[in-house]
Amino acid sequence: MSLNLNLEKAWVTFMDEGWESIWHPVTDVLGNHLDWSEEIMDHCRKQFNDSDNWVSFGIAPTSQMLIKNSVRDNL
């Protein structure tokens, strides 16, 4: 995967996997890296959490991911 620093894409980090050190692209069902948006947290909640499995995660746009700053989290 290439990283375009001119685009604010969405990234996710997990509490049990190197919080703010290891980041994964937030993708749609086709594997396309999603743009950062106000709705991205809801997308991640639907993708990573259900009633039987709560996952602690944080999200960030590219510029904040690079400086290890989770802008929003579900902690």
All heavy atoms as a GROMACS GRO file, in nm:
protein
  617
    1MET      N    1   0.085  -0.118   0.000
    1MET     CA    2   0.000   0.000   0.000
    1MET      C    3   0.089   0.124   0.000
    1MET      O    4   0.188   0.130   0.071
    1MET     CB    5  -0.089   0.000   0.125
    1MET     CG    6  -0.159   0.131   0.147
    1MET     SD    7  -0.252   0.143   0.299
    1MET     CE    8  -0.395   0.051   0.253
    2SER      N    9   0.052   0.221  -0.080
    2SER     CA   10   0.125   0.348  -0.080
    2SER      C   11   0.051   0.449   0.007
    2SER      O   12  -0.068   0.436   0.031
    2SER     CB   13   0.141   0.401  -0.222
    2SER     OG   14   0.014   0.425  -0.278
    3LEU      N   15   0.123   0.546   0.054
    3LEU     CA   16   0.068   0.647   0.144
    3LEU      C   17   0.080   0.784   0.078
    3LEU      O   18   0.190   0.832   0.055
    3LEU     CB   19   0.143   0.645   0.277
    3LEU     CG   20   0.098   0.741   0.385
    3LEU    CD1   21  -0.046   0.711   0.426
    3LEU    CD2   22   0.188   0.728   0.506
    4ASN      N   23  -0.035   0.844   0.045
    4ASN     CA   24  -0.038   0.977  -0.014
    4ASN      C   25  -0.062   1.076   0.099
    4ASN      O   26  -0.170   1.082   0.156
    4ASN     CB   27  -0.149   0.985  -0.119
    4ASN     CG   28  -0.151   1.118  -0.190
    4ASN    OD1   29  -0.101   1.218  -0.140
    4ASN    ND2   30  -0.212   1.120  -0.307
    5LEU      N   31   0.038   1.156   0.130
    5LEU     CA   32   0.027   1.250   0.241
    5LEU      C   33  -0.060   1.371   0.210
    5LEU      O   34  -0.087   1.453   0.298
    5LEU     CB   35   0.167   1.295   0.285
    5LEU     CG   36   0.256   1.184   0.336
    5LEU    CD1   37   0.393   1.240   0.375
    5LEU    CD2   38   0.193   1.112   0.454
    6ASN      N   39  -0.107   1.381   0.088
    6ASN     CA   40  -0.197   1.490   0.050
    6ASN      C   41  -0.343   1.454   0.074
    6ASN      O   42  -0.430   1.540   0.057
    6ASN     CB   43  -0.177   1.528  -0.096
    6ASN     CG   44  -0.040   1.586  -0.120
    6ASN    OD1   45   0.007   1.670  -0.043
    6ASN    ND2   46   0.026   1.542  -0.225
    7LEU      N   47  -0.370   1.330   0.109
    7LEU     CA   48  -0.507   1.284   0.132
    7LEU      C   49  -0.527   1.248   0.278
    7LEU      O   50  -0.440   1.184   0.339
    7LEU     CB   51  -0.539   1.162   0.046
    7LEU     CG   52  -0.531   1.181  -0.104
    7LEU    CD1   53  -0.552   1.047  -0.174
    7LEU    CD2   54  -0.633   1.283  -0.152
    8GLU      N   55  -0.640   1.287   0.334
    8GLU     CA   56  -0.674   1.249   0.471
    8GLU      C   57  -0.759   1.123   0.467
    8GLU      O   58  -0.880   1.128   0.448
    8GLU     CB   59  -0.748   1.362   0.542
    8GLU     CG   60  -0.663   1.482   0.573
    8GLU     CD   61  -0.562   1.461   0.685
    8GLU    OE1   62  -0.537   1.346   0.727
    8GLU    OE2   63  -0.509   1.561   0.734
    9LYS      N   64  -0.694   1.010   0.480
    9LYS     CA   65  -0.763   0.881   0.483
    9LYS      C   66  -0.787   0.842   0.628
    9LYS      O   67  -0.728   0.897   0.720
    9LYS     CB   68  -0.678   0.773   0.412
    9LYS     CG   69  -0.661   0.798   0.264
    9LYS     CD   70  -0.793   0.785   0.193
    9LYS     CE   71  -0.777   0.790   0.042
    9LYS     NZ   72  -0.903   0.763  -0.027
   10ALA      N   73  -0.873   0.743   0.649
   10ALA     CA   74  -0.908   0.698   0.784
   10ALA      C   75  -0.820   0.581   0.826
   10ALA      O   76  -0.798   0.488   0.748
   10ALA     CB   77  -1.054   0.658   0.789
   11TRP      N   78  -0.773   0.585   0.951
   11TRP     CA   79  -0.687   0.482   1.007
   11TRP      C   80  -0.741   0.440   1.143
   11TRP      O   81  -0.799   0.522   1.214
   11TRP     CB   82  -0.545   0.536   1.024
   11TRP     CG   83  -0.483   0.575   0.894
   11TRP    CD1   84  -0.494   0.696   0.830
   11TRP    CD2   85  -0.404   0.493   0.809
   11TRP    NE1   86  -0.425   0.694   0.712
   11TRP    CE2   87  -0.370   0.570   0.696
   11TRP    CE3   88  -0.359   0.362   0.816
   11TRP    CZ2   89  -0.292   0.519   0.591
   11TRP    CZ3   90  -0.282   0.312   0.713
   11TRP    CH2   91  -0.249   0.390   0.602
   12VAL      N   92  -0.718   0.315   1.180
   12VAL     CA   93  -0.766   0.264   1.309
   12VAL      C   94  -0.649   0.198   1.383
   12VAL      O   95  -0.562   0.136   1.321
   12VAL     CB   96  -0.884   0.166   1.291
   12VAL    CG1   97  -0.844   0.042   1.213
   12VAL    CG2   98  -0.947   0.128   1.424
   13THR      N   99  -0.648   0.214   1.514
   13THR     CA  100  -0.549   0.151   1.602
   13THR      C  101  -0.626   0.080   1.713
   13THR      O  102  -0.734   0.124   1.753
   13THR     CB  103  -0.450   0.255   1.660
   13THR    OG1  104  -0.349   0.189   1.735
   13THR    CG2  105  -0.519   0.359   1.746
   14PHE      N  106  -0.571  -0.031   1.762
   14PHE     CA  107  -0.641  -0.112   1.862
   14PHE      C  108  -0.564  -0.116   1.993
   14PHE      O  109  -0.441  -0.126   1.994
   14PHE     CB  110  -0.662  -0.254   1.810
   14PHE     CG  111  -0.748  -0.259   1.686
   14PHE    CD1  112  -0.691  -0.270   1.561
   14PHE    CD2  113  -0.885  -0.248   1.696
   14PHE    CE1  114  -0.769  -0.273   1.447
   14PHE    CE2  115  -0.965  -0.250   1.583
   14PHE     CZ  116  -0.906  -0.262   1.458
   15MET      N  117  -0.638  -0.111   2.104
   15MET     CA  118  -0.578  -0.110   2.237
   15MET      C  119  -0.491  -0.233   2.261
   15MET      O  120  -0.385  -0.224   2.321
   15MET     CB  121  -0.688  -0.101   2.344
   15MET     CG  122  -0.634  -0.093   2.485
   15MET     SD  123  -0.530   0.051   2.516
   15MET     CE  124  -0.654   0.178   2.534
   16ASP      N  125  -0.536  -0.350   2.215
   16ASP     CA  126  -0.462  -0.473   2.242
   16ASP      C  127  -0.355  -0.503   2.137
   16ASP      O  128  -0.300  -0.613   2.134
   16ASP     CB  129  -0.559  -0.591   2.255
   16ASP     CG  130  -0.635  -0.621   2.128
   16ASP    OD1  131  -0.632  -0.539   2.035
   16ASP    OD2  132  -0.698  -0.728   2.122
   17GLU      N  133  -0.323  -0.404   2.053
   17GLU     CA  134  -0.227  -0.427   1.945
   17GLU      C  135  -0.143  -0.303   1.918
   17GLU      O  136  -0.146  -0.245   1.811
   17GLU     CB  137  -0.303  -0.468   1.818
   17GLU     CG  138  -0.213  -0.501   1.702
   17GLU     CD  139  -0.289  -0.513   1.572
   17GLU    OE1  140  -0.337  -0.409   1.523
   17GLU    OE2  141  -0.297  -0.624   1.522
   18GLY      N  142  -0.069  -0.257   2.015
   18GLY     CA  143   0.021  -0.144   1.992
   18GLY      C  144  -0.051  -0.012   1.973
   18GLY      O  145  -0.034   0.055   1.871
   19TRP      N  146  -0.130   0.026   2.070
   19TRP     CA  147  -0.210   0.150   2.065
   19TRP      C  148  -0.128   0.268   2.013
   19TRP      O  149  -0.020   0.296   2.064
   19TRP     CB  150  -0.263   0.180   2.205
   19TRP     CG  151  -0.348   0.300   2.215
   19TRP    CD1  152  -0.311   0.422   2.264
   19TRP    CD2  153  -0.486   0.312   2.177
   19TRP    NE1  154  -0.417   0.510   2.259
   19TRP    CE2  155  -0.526   0.444   2.206
   19TRP    CE3  156  -0.578   0.224   2.122
   19TRP    CZ2  157  -0.654   0.489   2.181
   19TRP    CZ3  158  -0.706   0.270   2.097
   19TRP    CH2  159  -0.742   0.400   2.128
   20GLU      N  160  -0.176   0.331   1.909
   20GLU     CA  161  -0.117   0.447   1.844
   20GLU      C  162   0.022   0.422   1.786
   20GLU      O  163   0.091   0.516   1.746
   20GLU     CB  164  -0.117   0.569   1.936
   20GLU     CG  165  -0.258   0.616   1.971
   20GLU     CD  166  -0.263   0.739   2.058
   20GLU    OE1  167  -0.172   0.757   2.142
   20GLU    OE2  168  -0.359   0.816   2.045
   21SER      N  169   0.065   0.296   1.781
   21SER     CA  170   0.192   0.262   1.717
   21SER      C  171   0.168   0.178   1.592
   21SER      O  172   0.243   0.189   1.495
   21SER     CB  173   0.281   0.182   1.812
   21SER     OG  174   0.322   0.263   1.919
   22ILE      N  175   0.066   0.093   1.597
   22ILE     CA  176   0.028   0.011   1.482
   22ILE      C  177  -0.106   0.061   1.431
   22ILE      O  178  -0.203   0.070   1.508
   22ILE     CB  179   0.019  -0.138   1.520
   22ILE    CG1  180   0.155  -0.187   1.567
   22ILE    CG2  181  -0.032  -0.221   1.402
   22ILE    CD1  182   0.154  -0.328   1.622
   23TRP      N  183  -0.112   0.095   1.304
   23TRP     CA  184  -0.232   0.150   1.243
   23TRP      C  185  -0.272   0.067   1.122
   23TRP      O  186  -0.187   0.014   1.051
   23TRP     CB  187  -0.208   0.294   1.198
   23TRP     CG  188  -0.185   0.389   1.310
   23TRP    CD1  189  -0.066   0.416   1.372
   23TRP    CD2  190  -0.283   0.469   1.376
   23TRP    NE1  191  -0.084   0.509   1.471
   23TRP    CE2  192  -0.218   0.544   1.475
   23TRP    CE3  193  -0.421   0.487   1.360
   23TRP    CZ2  194  -0.284   0.634   1.558
   23TRP    CZ3  195  -0.487   0.576   1.442
   23TRP    CH2  196  -0.419   0.648   1.540
   24HIS      N  197  -0.402   0.057   1.101
   24HIS     CA  198  -0.457  -0.016   0.987
   24HIS      C  199  -0.549   0.077   0.909
   24HIS      O  200  -0.620   0.158   0.969
   24HIS     CB  201  -0.539  -0.137   1.034
   24HIS     CG  202  -0.461  -0.231   1.120
   24HIS    ND1  203  -0.380  -0.329   1.068
   24HIS    CD2  204  -0.451  -0.240   1.255
   24HIS    CE1  205  -0.325  -0.396   1.168
   24HIS    NE2  206  -0.365  -0.343   1.281
   25PRO      N  207  -0.551   0.064   0.777
   25PRO     CA  208  -0.643   0.146   0.699
   25PRO      C  209  -0.788   0.103   0.727
   25PRO      O  210  -0.815  -0.016   0.744
   25PRO     CB  211  -0.605   0.118   0.554
   25PRO     CG  212  -0.535  -0.014   0.558
   25PRO     CD  213  -0.471  -0.024   0.693
   26VAL      N  214  -0.878   0.198   0.734
   26VAL     CA  215  -1.020   0.167   0.745
   26VAL      C  216  -1.071   0.150   0.602
   26VAL      O  217  -1.056   0.240   0.519
   26VAL     CB  218  -1.098   0.280   0.817
   26VAL    CG1  219  -1.246   0.248   0.823
   26VAL    CG2  220  -1.042   0.301   0.957
   27THR      N  221  -1.128   0.034   0.574
   27THR     CA  222  -1.170   0.002   0.438
   27THR      C  223  -1.318  -0.029   0.429
   27THR      O  224  -1.382  -0.061   0.530
   27THR     CB  225  -1.091  -0.118   0.384
   27THR    OG1  226  -1.117  -0.232   0.466
   27THR    CG2  227  -0.941  -0.090   0.383
   28ASP      N  228  -1.368  -0.024   0.307
   28ASP     CA  229  -1.505  -0.068   0.282
   28ASP      C  230  -1.502  -0.218   0.252
   28ASP      O  231  -1.395  -0.281   0.260
   28ASP     CB  232  -1.570   0.013   0.170
   28ASP     CG  233  -1.501  -0.003   0.035
   28ASP    OD1  234  -1.418  -0.096   0.017
   28ASP    OD2  235  -1.529   0.080  -0.054
   29VAL      N  236  -1.615  -0.276   0.217
   29VAL     CA  237  -1.623  -0.421   0.194
   29VAL      C  238  -1.540  -0.466   0.074
   29VAL      O  239  -1.506  -0.583   0.063
   29VAL     CB  240  -1.769  -0.469   0.179
   29VAL    CG1  241  -1.846  -0.450   0.308
   29VAL    CG2  242  -1.838  -0.399   0.064
   30LEU      N  243  -1.506  -0.373  -0.014
   30LEU     CA  244  -1.425  -0.406  -0.131
   30LEU      C  245  -1.276  -0.386  -0.106
   30LEU      O  246  -1.194  -0.411  -0.194
   30LEU     CB  247  -1.469  -0.322  -0.251
   30LEU     CG  248  -1.614  -0.342  -0.295
   30LEU    CD1  249  -1.649  -0.244  -0.407
   30LEU    CD2  250  -1.638  -0.486  -0.337
   31GLY      N  251  -1.240  -0.338   0.014
   31GLY     CA  252  -1.100  -0.317   0.047
   31GLY      C  253  -1.048  -0.179   0.010
   31GLY      O  254  -0.927  -0.155   0.016
   32ASN      N  255  -1.136  -0.087  -0.029
   32ASN     CA  256  -1.094   0.049  -0.063
   32ASN      C  257  -1.073   0.130   0.064
   32ASN      O  258  -1.158   0.130   0.153
   32ASN     CB  259  -1.202   0.118  -0.149
   32ASN     CG  260  -1.225   0.045  -0.279
   32ASN    OD1  261  -1.130   0.016  -0.351
   32ASN    ND2  262  -1.350   0.016  -0.309
   33HIS      N  263  -0.960   0.197   0.072
   33HIS     CA  264  -0.927   0.281   0.187
   33HIS      C  265  -1.021   0.400   0.190
   33HIS      O  266  -1.030   0.476   0.093
   33HIS     CB  267  -0.782   0.326   0.176
   33HIS     CG  268  -0.724   0.379   0.302
   33HIS    ND1  269  -0.591   0.406   0.314
   33HIS    CD2  270  -0.778   0.410   0.422
   33HIS    CE1  271  -0.566   0.453   0.435
   33HIS    NE2  272  -0.680   0.456   0.503
   34LEU      N  273  -1.091   0.418   0.301
   34LEU     CA  274  -1.192   0.523   0.311
   34LEU      C  275  -1.132   0.657   0.350
   34LEU      O  276  -1.033   0.664   0.424
   34LEU     CB  277  -1.297   0.483   0.415
   34LEU     CG  278  -1.377   0.357   0.382
   34LEU    CD1  279  -1.469   0.321   0.499
   34LEU    CD2  280  -1.456   0.375   0.254
   35ASP      N  281  -1.195   0.762   0.302
   35ASP     CA  282  -1.157   0.898   0.339
   35ASP      C  283  -1.200   0.925   0.482
   35ASP      O  284  -1.296   0.868   0.533
   35ASP     CB  285  -1.227   1.001   0.248
   35ASP     CG  286  -1.176   0.995   0.105
   35ASP    OD1  287  -1.058   0.959   0.084
   35ASP    OD2  288  -1.255   1.029   0.015
   36TRP      N  289  -1.128   1.016   0.547
   36TRP     CA  290  -1.166   1.062   0.680
   36TRP      C  291  -1.295   1.141   0.668
   36TRP      O  292  -1.312   1.223   0.578
   36TRP     CB  293  -1.055   1.149   0.738
   36TRP     CG  294  -1.090   1.204   0.872
   36TRP    CD1  295  -1.131   1.331   0.899
   36TRP    CD2  296  -1.086   1.134   0.996
   36TRP    NE1  297  -1.152   1.344   1.034
   36TRP    CE2  298  -1.126   1.224   1.096
   36TRP    CE3  299  -1.054   1.004   1.033
   36TRP    CZ2  300  -1.135   1.189   1.228
   36TRP    CZ3  301  -1.062   0.969   1.166
   36TRP    CH2  302  -1.101   1.061   1.262
   37SER      N  303  -1.389   1.115   0.759
   37SER     CA  304  -1.517   1.187   0.758
   37SER      C  305  -1.577   1.184   0.898
   37SER      O  306  -1.531   1.110   0.985
   37SER     CB  307  -1.614   1.121   0.660
   37SER     OG  308  -1.654   0.994   0.709
   38GLU      N  309  -1.679   1.262   0.917
   38GLU     CA  310  -1.750   1.263   1.046
   38GLU      C  311  -1.818   1.129   1.073
   38GLU      O  312  -1.840   1.092   1.187
   38GLU     CB  313  -1.852   1.376   1.049
   38GLU     CG  314  -1.791   1.514   1.056
   38GLU     CD  315  -1.707   1.534   1.182
   38GLU    OE1  316  -1.750   1.493   1.291
   38GLU    OE2  317  -1.598   1.591   1.171
   39GLU      N  318  -1.852   1.056   0.969
   39GLU     CA  319  -1.924   0.930   0.983
   39GLU      C  320  -1.833   0.808   1.006
   39GLU      O  321  -1.882   0.698   1.030
   39GLU     CB  322  -2.010   0.903   0.858
   39GLU     CG  323  -2.119   1.004   0.834
   39GLU     CD  324  -2.068   1.132   0.768
   39GLU    OE1  325  -1.967   1.128   0.696
   39GLU    OE2  326  -2.129   1.237   0.792
   40ILE      N  327  -1.703   0.827   1.000
   40ILE     CA  328  -1.611   0.713   1.004
   40ILE      C  329  -1.616   0.639   1.138
   40ILE      O  330  -1.599   0.517   1.143
   40ILE     CB  331  -1.467   0.755   0.965
   40ILE    CG1  332  -1.391   0.636   0.908
   40ILE    CG2  333  -1.395   0.819   1.079
   40ILE    CD1  334  -1.439   0.588   0.777
   41MET      N  335  -1.642   0.708   1.248
   41MET     CA  336  -1.650   0.641   1.378
   41MET      C  337  -1.768   0.544   1.381
   41MET      O  338  -1.754   0.431   1.428
   41MET     CB  339  -1.663   0.744   1.491
   41MET     CG  340  -1.652   0.684   1.629
   41MET     SD  341  -1.486   0.617   1.656
   41MET     CE  342  -1.484   0.596   1.830
   42ASP      N  343  -1.881   0.584   1.325
   42ASP     CA  344  -1.996   0.494   1.319
   42ASP      C  345  -1.965   0.373   1.232
   42ASP      O  346  -2.003   0.260   1.265
   42ASP     CB  347  -2.120   0.567   1.264
   42ASP     CG  348  -2.173   0.670   1.361
   42ASP    OD1  349  -2.154   0.652   1.484
   42ASP    OD2  350  -2.232   0.768   1.314
   43HIS      N  351  -1.895   0.394   1.122
   43HIS     CA  352  -1.854   0.283   1.036
   43HIS      C  353  -1.767   0.184   1.114
   43HIS      O  354  -1.787   0.063   1.107
   43HIS     CB  355  -1.778   0.336   0.914
   43HIS     CG  356  -1.717   0.230   0.829
   43HIS    ND1  357  -1.789   0.160   0.736
   43HIS    CD2  358  -1.590   0.180   0.826
   43HIS    CE1  359  -1.709   0.071   0.677
   43HIS    NE2  360  -1.588   0.081   0.731
   44CYS      N  361  -1.672   0.236   1.191
   44CYS     CA  362  -1.582   0.150   1.268
   44CYS      C  363  -1.657   0.076   1.379
   44CYS      O  364  -1.630  -0.041   1.404
   44CYS     CB  365  -1.467   0.231   1.326
   44CYS     SG  366  -1.348   0.285   1.202
   45ARG      N  367  -1.750   0.143   1.444
   45ARG     CA  368  -1.829   0.075   1.548
   45ARG      C  369  -1.904  -0.043   1.489
   45ARG      O  370  -1.907  -0.150   1.547
   45ARG     CB  371  -1.927   0.173   1.612
   45ARG     CG  372  -1.863   0.268   1.709
   45ARG     CD  373  -1.968   0.355   1.777
   45ARG     NE  374  -1.907   0.451   1.864
   45ARG     CZ  375  -1.920   0.583   1.853
   45ARG    NH1  376  -1.995   0.635   1.757
   45ARG    NH2  377  -1.859   0.663   1.936
   46LYS      N  378  -1.962  -0.024   1.372
   46LYS     CA  379  -2.036  -0.133   1.306
   46LYS      C  380  -1.942  -0.244   1.262
   46LYS      O  381  -1.977  -0.361   1.267
   46LYS     CB  382  -2.113  -0.079   1.186
   46LYS     CG  383  -2.229   0.009   1.223
   46LYS     CD  384  -2.294   0.068   1.099
   46LYS     CE  385  -2.396   0.172   1.137
   46LYS     NZ  386  -2.445   0.245   1.019
   47GLN      N  387  -1.824  -0.207   1.219
   47GLN     CA  388  -1.729  -0.305   1.166
   47GLN      C  389  -1.661  -0.385   1.277
   47GLN      O  390  -1.638  -0.504   1.261
   47GLN     CB  391  -1.624  -0.233   1.082
   47GLN     CG  392  -1.529  -0.326   1.010
   47GLN     CD  393  -1.438  -0.253   0.913
   47GLN    OE1  394  -1.445  -0.132   0.895
   47GLN    NE2  395  -1.351  -0.327   0.850
   48PHE      N  396  -1.627  -0.323   1.390
   48PHE     CA  397  -1.545  -0.389   1.490
   48PHE      C  398  -1.619  -0.434   1.616
   48PHE      O  399  -1.567  -0.516   1.690
   48PHE     CB  400  -1.429  -0.299   1.532
   48PHE     CG  401  -1.342  -0.258   1.416
   48PHE    CD1  402  -1.325  -0.125   1.385
   48PHE    CD2  403  -1.280  -0.352   1.337
   48PHE    CE1  404  -1.246  -0.085   1.278
   48PHE    CE2  405  -1.202  -0.316   1.230
   48PHE     CZ  406  -1.184  -0.181   1.200
   49ASN      N  407  -1.735  -0.378   1.645
   49ASN     CA  408  -1.805  -0.412   1.769
   49ASN      C  409  -1.942  -0.472   1.742
   49ASN      O  410  -2.012  -0.431   1.651
   49ASN     CB  411  -1.823  -0.289   1.857
   49ASN     CG  412  -1.692  -0.240   1.915
   49ASN    OD1  413  -1.605  -0.319   1.945
   49ASN    ND2  414  -1.679  -0.111   1.929
   50ASP      N  415  -1.977  -0.569   1.824
   50ASP     CA  416  -2.114  -0.620   1.828
   50ASP      C  417  -2.147  -0.648   1.975
   50ASP      O  418  -2.064  -0.628   2.062
   50ASP     CB  419  -2.134  -0.743   1.739
   50ASP     CG  420  -2.045  -0.860   1.778
   50ASP    OD1  421  -2.027  -0.886   1.899
   50ASP    OD2  422  -1.993  -0.927   1.688
   51SER      N  423  -2.266  -0.694   2.000
   51SER     CA  424  -2.308  -0.711   2.140
   51SER      C  425  -2.225  -0.814   2.217
   51SER      O  426  -2.217  -0.808   2.339
   51SER     CB  427  -2.457  -0.749   2.145
   51SER     OG  428  -2.477  -0.870   2.074
   52ASP      N  429  -2.161  -0.907   2.147
   52ASP     CA  430  -2.081  -1.010   2.214
   52ASP      C  431  -1.932  -0.982   2.216
   52ASP      O  432  -1.856  -1.051   2.281
   52ASP     CB  433  -2.104  -1.146   2.144
   52ASP     CG  434  -2.247  -1.192   2.153
   52ASP    OD1  435  -2.310  -1.168   2.258
   52ASP    OD2  436  -2.297  -1.249   2.055
   53ASN      N  437  -1.890  -0.880   2.144
   53ASN     CA  438  -1.746  -0.855   2.131
   53ASN      C  439  -1.718  -0.704   2.126
   53ASN      O  440  -1.743  -0.639   2.026
   53ASN     CB  441  -1.694  -0.921   2.002
   53ASN     CG  442  -1.544  -0.907   1.988
   53ASN    OD1  443  -1.472  -0.905   2.086
   53ASN    ND2  444  -1.499  -0.895   1.866
   54TRP      N  445  -1.666  -0.650   2.236
   54TRP     CA  446  -1.632  -0.508   2.243
   54TRP      C  447  -1.483  -0.493   2.219
   54TRP      O  448  -1.400  -0.551   2.290
   54TRP     CB  449  -1.670  -0.450   2.378
   54TRP     CG  450  -1.636  -0.305   2.388
   54TRP    CD1  451  -1.525  -0.252   2.448
   54TRP    CD2  452  -1.710  -0.195   2.337
   54TRP    NE1  453  -1.526  -0.115   2.436
   54TRP    CE2  454  -1.639  -0.076   2.369
   54TRP    CE3  455  -1.829  -0.183   2.266
   54TRP    CZ2  456  -1.682   0.049   2.333
   54TRP    CZ3  457  -1.872  -0.057   2.232
   54TRP    CH2  458  -1.800   0.056   2.265
   55VAL      N  459  -1.445  -0.418   2.119
   55VAL     CA  460  -1.305  -0.395   2.084
   55VAL      C  461  -1.273  -0.248   2.109
   55VAL      O  462  -1.345  -0.159   2.062
   55VAL     CB  463  -1.280  -0.430   1.936
   55VAL    CG1  464  -1.137  -0.399   1.897
   55VAL    CG2  465  -1.314  -0.576   1.909
   56SER      N  466  -1.167  -0.221   2.184
   56SER     CA  467  -1.125  -0.083   2.208
   56SER      C  468  -1.038  -0.037   2.092
   56SER      O  469  -0.937  -0.099   2.060
   56SER     CB  470  -1.046  -0.073   2.338
   56SER     OG  471  -1.128  -0.110   2.446
   57PHE      N  472  -1.081   0.072   2.029
   57PHE     CA  473  -1.006   0.123   1.914
   57PHE      C  474  -1.009   0.275   1.910
   57PHE      O  475  -1.092   0.340   1.973
   57PHE     CB  476  -1.062   0.066   1.782
   57PHE     CG  477  -1.203   0.110   1.750
   57PHE    CD1  478  -1.228   0.228   1.682
   57PHE    CD2  479  -1.311   0.032   1.788
   57PHE    CE1  480  -1.356   0.268   1.653
   57PHE    CE2  481  -1.440   0.070   1.759
   57PHE     CZ  482  -1.464   0.190   1.691
   58GLY      N  483  -0.915   0.330   1.836
   58GLY     CA  484  -0.909   0.473   1.810
   58GLY      C  485  -0.896   0.495   1.661
   58GLY      O  486  -0.849   0.407   1.589
   59ILE      N  487  -0.938   0.612   1.615
   59ILE     CA  488  -0.929   0.643   1.473
   59ILE      C  489  -0.862   0.778   1.454
   59ILE      O  490  -0.860   0.862   1.544
   59ILE     CB  491  -1.068   0.644   1.405
   59ILE    CG1  492  -1.161   0.746   1.472
   59ILE    CG2  493  -1.129   0.505   1.406
   59ILE    CD1  494  -1.293   0.767   1.400
   60ALA      N  495  -0.806   0.796   1.335
   60ALA     CA  496  -0.738   0.922   1.304
   60ALA      C  497  -0.728   0.940   1.154
   60ALA      O  498  -0.723   0.842   1.079
   60ALA     CB  499  -0.597   0.922   1.364
   61PRO      N  500  -0.722   1.067   1.109
   61PRO     CA  501  -0.689   1.093   0.969
   61PRO      C  502  -0.538   1.076   0.951
   61PRO      O  503  -0.463   1.073   1.049
   61PRO     CB  504  -0.732   1.238   0.948
   61PRO     CG  505  -0.718   1.300   1.083
   61PRO     CD  506  -0.752   1.190   1.181
   62THR      N  507  -0.493   1.067   0.830
   62THR     CA  508  -0.352   1.042   0.800
   62THR      C  509  -0.258   1.136   0.875
   62THR      O  510  -0.160   1.091   0.936
   62THR     CB  511  -0.327   1.054   0.649
   62THR    OG1  512  -0.411   0.959   0.581
   62THR    CG2  513  -0.182   1.026   0.614
   63SER      N  514  -0.286   1.266   0.875
   63SER     CA  515  -0.195   1.362   0.938
   63SER      C  516  -0.178   1.337   1.087
   63SER      O  517  -0.069   1.357   1.142
   63SER     CB  518  -0.243   1.506   0.914
   63SER     OG  519  -0.373   1.524   0.970
   64GLN      N  520  -0.281   1.291   1.155
   64GLN     CA  521  -0.272   1.264   1.298
   64GLN      C  522  -0.216   1.124   1.325
   64GLN      O  523  -0.147   1.103   1.425
   64GLN     CB  524  -0.409   1.281   1.364
   64GLN     CG  525  -0.458   1.424   1.360
   64GLN     CD  526  -0.364   1.518   1.433
   64GLN    OE1  527  -0.337   1.501   1.552
   64GLN    NE2  528  -0.312   1.618   1.363
   65MET      N  529  -0.245   1.030   1.238
   65MET     CA  530  -0.188   0.896   1.251
   65MET      C  531  -0.036   0.903   1.249
   65MET      O  532   0.032   0.835   1.326
   65MET     CB  533  -0.241   0.807   1.138
   65MET     CG  534  -0.185   0.666   1.135
   65MET     SD  535  -0.035   0.641   1.036
   65MET     CE  536  -0.084   0.684   0.873
   66LEU      N  537   0.018   0.989   1.163
   66LEU     CA  538   0.164   1.001   1.150
   66LEU      C  539   0.231   1.049   1.278
   66LEU      O  540   0.348   1.020   1.301
   66LEU     CB  541   0.200   1.093   1.034
   66LEU     CG  542   0.167   1.036   0.895
   66LEU    CD1  543   0.187   1.143   0.790
   66LEU    CD2  544   0.252   0.914   0.867
   67ILE      N  545   0.160   1.123   1.360
   67ILE     CA  546   0.218   1.170   1.486
   67ILE      C  547   0.161   1.093   1.606
   67ILE      O  548   0.165   1.138   1.720
   67ILE     CB  549   0.198   1.323   1.505
   67ILE    CG1  550   0.052   1.362   1.505
   67ILE    CG2  551   0.276   1.398   1.399
   67ILE    CD1  552   0.025   1.507   1.544
   68LYS      N  553   0.107   0.975   1.578
   68LYS     CA  554   0.057   0.882   1.680
   68LYS      C  555  -0.050   0.946   1.769
   68LYS      O  556  -0.043   0.940   1.891
   68LYS     CB  557   0.171   0.829   1.766
   68LYS     CG  558   0.274   0.752   1.687
   68LYS     CD  559   0.384   0.701   1.778
   68LYS     CE  560   0.486   0.621   1.700
   68LYS     NZ  561   0.589   0.567   1.786
   69ASN      N  562  -0.148   1.007   1.705
   69ASN     CA  563  -0.254   1.075   1.779
   69ASN      C  564  -0.390   1.021   1.736
   69ASN      O  565  -0.440   1.054   1.629
   69ASN     CB  566  -0.248   1.226   1.754
   69ASN     CG  567  -0.357   1.299   1.827
   69ASN    OD1  568  -0.400   1.256   1.935
   69ASN    ND2  569  -0.402   1.409   1.773
   70SER      N  570  -0.448   0.940   1.820
   70SER     CA  571  -0.583   0.892   1.797
   70SER      C  572  -0.681   1.006   1.826
   70SER      O  573  -0.694   1.051   1.939
   70SER     CB  574  -0.612   0.773   1.889
   70SER     OG  575  -0.744   0.732   1.877
   71VAL      N  576  -0.746   1.055   1.724
   71VAL     CA  577  -0.834   1.171   1.736
   71VAL      C  578  -0.962   1.137   1.808
   71VAL      O  579  -1.011   1.215   1.889
   71VAL     CB  580  -0.864   1.229   1.595
   71VAL    CG1  581  -0.965   1.341   1.601
   71VAL    CG2  582  -0.735   1.275   1.530
   72ARG      N  583  -1.017   1.020   1.782
   72ARG     CA  584  -1.140   0.975   1.850
   72ARG      C  585  -1.120   0.830   1.892
   72ARG      O  586  -1.052   0.753   1.824
   72ARG     CB  587  -1.260   0.983   1.755
   72ARG     CG  588  -1.296   1.125   1.721
   72ARG     CD  589  -1.422   1.134   1.640
   72ARG     NE  590  -1.537   1.085   1.715
   72ARG     CZ  591  -1.656   1.061   1.660
   72ARG    NH1  592  -1.674   1.082   1.531
   72ARG    NH2  593  -1.756   1.017   1.733
   73ASP      N  594  -1.180   0.792   2.004
   73ASP     CA  595  -1.173   0.653   2.047
   73ASP      C  596  -1.305   0.614   2.112
   73ASP      O  597  -1.389   0.698   2.138
   73ASP     CB  598  -1.054   0.629   2.141
   73ASP     CG  599  -1.062   0.711   2.268
   73ASP    OD1  600  -1.164   0.701   2.339
   73ASP    OD2  601  -0.967   0.786   2.294
   74ASN      N  602  -1.319   0.486   2.136
   74ASN     CA  603  -1.442   0.436   2.201
   74ASN      C  604  -1.413   0.384   2.341
   74ASN      O  605  -1.480   0.294   2.388
   74ASN     CB  606  -1.509   0.330   2.115
   74ASN     CG  607  -1.430   0.201   2.110
   74ASN    OD1  608  -1.311   0.199   2.138
   74ASN    ND2  609  -1.494   0.092   2.070
   75LEU      N  610  -1.312   0.439   2.406
   75LEU     CA  611  -1.275   0.394   2.540
   75LEU      C  612  -1.371   0.446   2.644
   75LEU      O  613  -1.425   0.550   2.637
   75LEU     CB  614  -1.134   0.440   2.575
   75LEU     CG  615  -1.026   0.389   2.481
   75LEU    CD1  616  -0.891   0.447   2.520
   75LEU    CD2  617  -1.021   0.238   2.482
   0.00000   0.00000   0.00000
